[in-house]
């Protein structure tokens, strides 16, 4: 699995996510993303996250973060 397959997820990781973010702060990150990005981008990210989740390949996802 390549990160380039998921451009919305890549954008979220590069522009919003910080590895030192605590789990409770993820809600704030998600709300910030939702408020700043277009509805199309938000929907694309949700679809990509659902696809990644359905793959159940945590090791591949770890390579992104």
matplotlib code that plots the C-alpha trace (Angstrom):
import matplotlib.pyplot as plt

x = [0.0, 1.4, 0.5, 0.0, -3.1, -4.7, -4.1, -6.6, -5.0, -1.5, -2.7, -4.1, -0.9, 1.3, -0.7, -2.6, -1.3, 1.6, 3.1, 3.2, -0.6, -2.4, -5.4, -7.9, -6.6, -7.5, -11.0, -9.8, -7.6, -10.6, -12.8, -10.0, -9.7, -13.5, -13.7, -10.9, -11.2, -13.9, -16.8, -15.4, -12.0, -13.6, -15.7, -12.7, -10.7, -13.5, -13.8, -10.0, -10.0, -12.9, -11.0, -7.8, -9.7, -11.4, -8.0, -7.1, -3.4, -2.1, 1.5, 1.1, -0.6, 2.3, 4.6, 2.7, 2.9]
y = [0.0, 3.4, 6.7, 8.2, 6.0, 8.1, 11.8, 13.1, 11.0, 12.2, 15.8, 15.3, 13.8, 16.4, 19.5, 18.7, 15.6, 15.7, 12.5, 14.0, 14.6, 12.9, 10.8, 13.2, 16.0, 14.1, 15.3, 18.9, 18.1, 16.5, 19.5, 21.9, 19.9, 19.8, 23.6, 24.5, 22.1, 21.8, 19.4, 17.4, 17.1, 16.0, 13.4, 12.1, 11.7, 9.9, 7.5, 6.9, 6.2, 3.7, 2.0, 1.9, 0.6, -2.1, -3.3, -4.2, -3.8, -1.9, -2.5, -0.8, 2.2, 2.5, 3.2, 6.4, 7.9]
z = [0.0, -1.0, 0.6, -2.8, -3.2, -0.5, -1.3, 1.3, 4.1, 2.9, 3.1, 6.5, 7.8, 6.3, 7.2, 10.4, 12.2, 14.6, 15.9, 19.4, 19.4, 22.2, 21.5, 23.1, 20.8, 17.7, 18.0, 17.8, 14.8, 13.0, 13.7, 12.5, 9.3, 8.8, 9.4, 7.0, 4.2, 1.5, 2.0, -1.0, 0.7, 4.0, 2.3, 0.3, 3.5, 5.2, 2.3, 2.3, 6.0, 5.6, 2.8, 4.9, 7.9, 5.8, 4.7, 8.3, 7.5, 10.5, 9.6, 6.2, 7.9, 10.4, 7.5, 6.8, 10.3]

ax = plt.figure().add_subplot(projection="3d")
ax.plot(x, y, z, "-o")
ax.set_aspect("equal")
plt.show()
